[in-house]
């Protein structure tokens, strides 16, 4: 596979770290995403086997697998109103980032959270304060704020909200920060990724800078643009469509950026979608 085209899907951590690396290669991909722990609970994972972790680290060093994404659980809310939820989130993220330093080249993705009535401005301030607590100078892992659909009081519904968070973080720590663009989320938030992705990228560049774009969640949307609902669909079975998503995945400005499928699939379905993305490059035909 062309090492500049980095594509994979979300996998379960249940069989360990090395197993995820082997499974994504078997599915035809060269990257993957996994939840750091139960995405909807607070039960910690069992202590990882050191040799298992070393096995994946070796695959990363050999570039068999490139830029995998560790995804924080949905139960985290960095700007929660309840102190116990906020403390749990901050402490857990710091512990996870410390662990991930063993895996060179891993990205860490999280949802900015919900301000639950405190207001978007205050929510952004709290998320920035958390980042100053969980990041440290010289860390290898890059932490990614995800674009969100805008349900309820979600932060990250606009590029401007993410830029506001980043602007409040100590400049000495900002090199460890980036953004994940989720195609379903930004479509549901009102950005026209189907018919004007070039325009979306120009706006992203104007507000955040394209150098901040470090990963893409490649998902179709079960709802029309601007719905603010966030329900993923398989490629070609939603309102964005397969043609548009292939063009996004293959966009020349996104070379070297991991594209992660979070579509509602089993592994056979992921293998099919990875194959579609690998075998189709509309920009190559236009050269």
C-alpha positions as MATLAB code, in Angstrom:
seq = 'XXXXXXXXXXXXXXXXXXXXXXXXXXXXXXXXXXXXXXXXXXXXXXXXXXXXXXXXXXXXXXXXXXXXXXXXXXXXXXXXXXXXXXXXXXXXXXXXXXXXXXXXXXXXXXXXXXXXXXXXXXXXXXXXXXXXXXXXXXXXXXXXXXXXXXXXXXXXXXXXXXXXXXXXXXXXXXXXXXXXXXXXXXXXXXXXXXXXXXXXXXXXXXXXXXXXXXXXXXXXXXXXXXXXXXXXXXXXXXXXXXXXXXXXXXXXXXXXXXXXXXXXXXXXXXXXXXXXXXXXXXXXXXX';
ca = [
       0.000    0.000    0.000;
       1.118    3.569   -0.723;
       2.448    4.735    2.662;
       1.074    8.237    1.970;
      -2.454    6.792    1.914;
      -3.210    5.833    5.498;
      -6.563    4.121    5.987;
      -8.125    1.806    8.538;
     -11.051    1.359   10.877;
     -12.068    1.164   14.511;
     -11.104   -2.109   16.209;
     -11.717   -3.696   19.596;
      -8.879   -3.813   22.119;
     -10.265   -7.033   23.616;
      -7.520   -9.277   22.176;
      -4.679   -6.887   22.930;
      -2.510   -4.340   21.182;
      -0.479   -6.568   18.877;
      -3.650   -8.330   17.729;
      -5.115   -5.030   16.547;
      -2.031   -4.397   14.427;
      -2.246   -7.862   12.871;
      -6.003   -7.560   12.274;
      -5.822   -4.236   10.441;
      -3.137   -5.584    8.125;
      -5.400   -8.553    7.446;
      -8.240   -6.174    6.556;
      -6.052   -4.379    4.045;
      -5.449   -1.244    6.103;
      -2.374    0.281    7.665;
      -3.844    2.187   10.616;
      -6.632    1.696   13.154;
      -8.487    3.282   16.045;
      -9.354    1.817   19.439;
     -11.055    2.931   22.639;
      -8.683    3.356   25.552;
     -11.292    1.727   27.820;
     -14.999    0.830   27.825;
     -16.475    3.735   25.823;
     -19.684    3.954   27.842;
     -18.535    2.884   31.293;
     -15.896    3.619   33.877;
     -14.431    0.162   34.343;
     -10.682    0.334   33.660;
      -9.089   -2.124   31.255;
      -6.981   -4.900   32.688;
      -3.315   -4.020   33.070;
      -1.786   -4.401   29.594;
       0.823   -7.067   29.013;
       4.194   -5.383   28.496;
       5.237   -7.759   25.717;
       1.911   -7.192   23.956;
       2.476   -3.428   24.025;
       6.057   -3.906   22.805;
       4.727   -5.984   19.924;
       2.608   -3.128   18.627;
       5.393   -0.627   19.319;
       7.632   -2.703   17.051;
       5.055   -2.610   14.258;
       4.909    1.176   14.606;
       8.683    1.537   14.498;
       8.807   -0.635   11.362;
       5.918    1.437    9.902;
       3.823   -1.647    9.235;
       1.113    0.295   11.056;
       1.070    4.111   10.870;
      -0.416    6.725   13.212;
      -3.084    4.681   15.034;
      -5.648    6.666   16.988;
      -6.503    6.031   20.640;
     -10.039    7.314   21.264;
     -11.091    8.517   24.718;
     -14.351    7.047   26.082;
     -17.669    8.824   25.575;
     -18.076    9.046   29.352;
     -15.363   11.699   29.566;
     -16.545   15.297   29.770;
     -13.614   17.701   30.182;
     -15.915   20.655   30.961;
     -18.506   18.848   33.092;
     -20.451   20.871   35.631;
     -20.106   18.135   38.272;
     -16.630   18.230   39.858;
     -16.462   14.427   40.181;
     -17.033   13.946   36.424;
     -14.513   16.632   35.556;
     -11.890   15.227   37.941;
     -12.418   11.687   36.637;
     -11.966   12.883   33.066;
      -8.836   14.923   33.724;
      -7.162   12.218   35.839;
      -8.028    9.459   33.344;
      -6.755   11.394   30.350;
      -3.449   12.183   32.041;
      -2.979    8.497   32.917;
      -3.822    7.392   29.367;
      -1.454    9.909   27.800;
       1.331    8.739   30.118;
       0.744    5.128   29.009;
       0.607    6.015   25.300;
       4.157    7.338   25.375;
       5.154    3.656   25.064;
       3.584    3.571   21.572;
       5.524    5.900   19.240;
       3.385    7.721   16.704;
       0.002    7.198   18.387;
      -2.587    9.986   18.260;
      -5.085   10.551   21.100;
      -8.577   11.733   20.121;
     -11.216   13.132   22.483;
     -14.578   14.880   22.324;
     -14.388   18.415   23.783;
     -17.480   17.640   25.837;
     -20.728   19.393   26.768;
     -20.852   22.675   28.660;
     -24.210   21.640   30.228;
     -25.523   25.183   30.625;
     -22.276   26.922   31.550;
     -22.075   28.472   28.087;
     -19.765   27.690   25.180;
     -17.238   30.364   26.147;
     -16.853   28.992   29.671;
     -16.798   25.419   28.366;
     -13.952   26.252   25.980;
     -12.031   27.908   28.823;
     -12.364   24.807   31.011;
     -11.246   22.450   28.220;
      -8.183   24.627   27.630;
      -7.425   24.561   31.363;
      -7.660   20.765   31.330;
      -5.247   20.526   28.408;
      -2.727   22.601   30.324;
      -3.004   20.081   33.160;
      -2.751   16.850   31.124;
      -0.120   17.867   28.551;
       3.580   18.326   29.230;
       6.514   19.679   27.203;
       8.286   17.109   25.058;
       5.494   14.515   24.992;
       5.408   12.351   21.849;
       1.668   11.706   21.644;
      -0.384   14.290   19.741;
      -3.776   15.062   21.331;
      -6.663   15.701   18.941;
      -9.876   17.619   19.559;
     -12.670   16.167   17.448;
     -15.123   18.222   15.392;
     -18.640   17.605   16.691;
     -22.173   17.644   15.247;
     -23.539   20.166   17.745;
     -26.095   18.101   19.658;
     -27.359   19.813   22.781;
     -24.544   21.723   24.475;
     -21.681   19.975   22.658;
     -18.535   21.993   22.145;
     -16.668   21.714   18.846;
     -19.661   22.318   16.584;
     -17.647   24.938   14.696;
     -14.033   25.425   13.736;
     -14.154   28.678   15.692;
     -14.951   26.875   18.963;
     -11.982   24.554   18.514;
      -9.772   27.519   17.641;
     -10.942   29.266   20.807;
      -9.845   26.303   22.926;
      -6.457   26.076   21.233;
      -5.849   29.823   21.573;
      -6.171   29.609   25.360;
      -3.617   26.798   25.782;
      -0.071   27.727   26.751;
       1.847   28.234   23.458;
       4.595   25.949   24.797;
       2.100   23.049   24.702;
       0.275   23.748   21.434;
       2.660   21.666   19.319;
       1.120   18.614   21.021;
      -2.381   19.538   19.839;
      -4.299   18.922   16.634;
      -7.805   18.319   15.282;
      -9.715   15.306   13.969;
     -12.234   16.163   11.258;
     -15.235   13.826   11.368;
     -17.083   13.966    8.047;
     -20.443   12.960    9.555;
     -20.100   15.455   12.396;
     -19.092   18.444   10.281;
     -21.842   17.667    7.765;
     -24.401   17.467   10.564;
     -22.980   20.729   11.950;
     -23.728   22.453    8.640;
     -20.469   22.292    6.660;
     -20.968   21.201    3.029;
     -18.494   18.338    2.823;
     -20.485   16.610    0.064;
     -20.480   19.336   -2.579;
     -17.843   21.811   -1.389;
     -15.106   20.003    0.528;
     -12.475   22.313   -0.947;
     -14.394   25.207    0.580;
     -14.553   23.412    3.934;
     -10.794   22.917    3.862;
     -10.256   26.581    3.006;
     -12.405   27.574    5.980;
     -10.566   25.122    8.229;
      -7.261   26.563    7.073;
      -8.445   30.134    7.653;
      -9.715   29.443   11.184;
      -7.392   26.714   12.495;
      -4.619   26.162    9.954;
      -4.341   22.958    7.915;
      -1.261   21.979    9.928;
      -3.663   21.287   12.821;
      -5.604   18.683   10.808;
      -4.022   15.408   11.913;
      -6.749   12.755   11.401;
     -10.051   12.196    9.592;
     -12.998   10.105   10.750;
     -14.447    8.996    7.424;
     -18.154    8.416    7.968;
     -21.295    8.826    5.914;
     -24.210   10.520    7.690;
     -27.663    9.044    8.203;
     -29.061   12.584    8.421;
     -29.042   15.578    6.075;
     -26.529   18.376    6.459;
     -27.145   20.741    9.359;
     -29.295   18.229   11.286;
     -27.013   18.296   14.379;
     -27.906   14.652   15.097;
     -24.683   12.583   14.688;
     -25.642    9.186   13.333;
     -23.049    7.450   11.199;
     -23.863    5.468    8.053;
     -21.888    3.090    5.853;
     -20.092    4.587    2.856;
     -22.672    5.350    0.171;
     -25.667    4.707    2.418;
     -26.016    8.221    3.793;
     -26.457   11.841    2.764;
     -22.768   12.486    2.008;
     -22.358    9.570   -0.392;
     -19.564    7.252   -1.473;
     -18.317    9.466   -4.303;
     -17.809   12.463   -2.016;
     -16.190   10.383    0.723;
     -13.728    8.790   -1.712;
     -12.774   12.278   -2.913;
     -12.289   13.406    0.690;
     -10.168   10.356    1.531;
      -8.003   10.909   -1.549;
      -7.772   14.702   -1.357;
      -4.189   15.802   -2.141;
      -4.094   18.087    0.916;
      -4.845   15.107    3.180;
      -1.924   12.908    2.128;
      -0.179   11.363    5.101;
      -3.193   11.893    7.379;
      -4.895    8.752    8.786;
      -8.462    8.158    7.618;
     -10.413    6.090   10.131;
     -13.704    4.401    9.253;
     -16.248    4.489   12.097;
     -19.091    3.226    9.945;
     -21.599    0.695   11.391;
     -19.800   -2.395   10.075;
     -18.408   -5.757   11.015;
     -14.825   -6.492    9.957;
     -15.913   -7.865    6.577;
     -17.712   -4.587    5.928;
     -14.642   -2.615    6.944;
     -12.467   -4.693    4.595;
     -14.873   -3.876    1.748;
     -14.813   -0.138    2.494;
     -11.017   -0.084    2.861;
     -10.777   -1.805   -0.530;
     -13.066    0.810   -2.120;
     -10.897    3.629   -0.780;
      -7.633    1.968   -1.857;
      -8.799    1.130   -5.362;
     -10.340    4.496   -6.244;
      -8.425    7.752   -6.641;
     -10.354   10.360   -8.654;
      -7.456   12.827   -8.448;
      -5.093   10.356  -10.098;
      -7.454   10.053  -13.082;
      -7.580   13.840  -13.406;
      -3.792   14.239  -13.621;
];
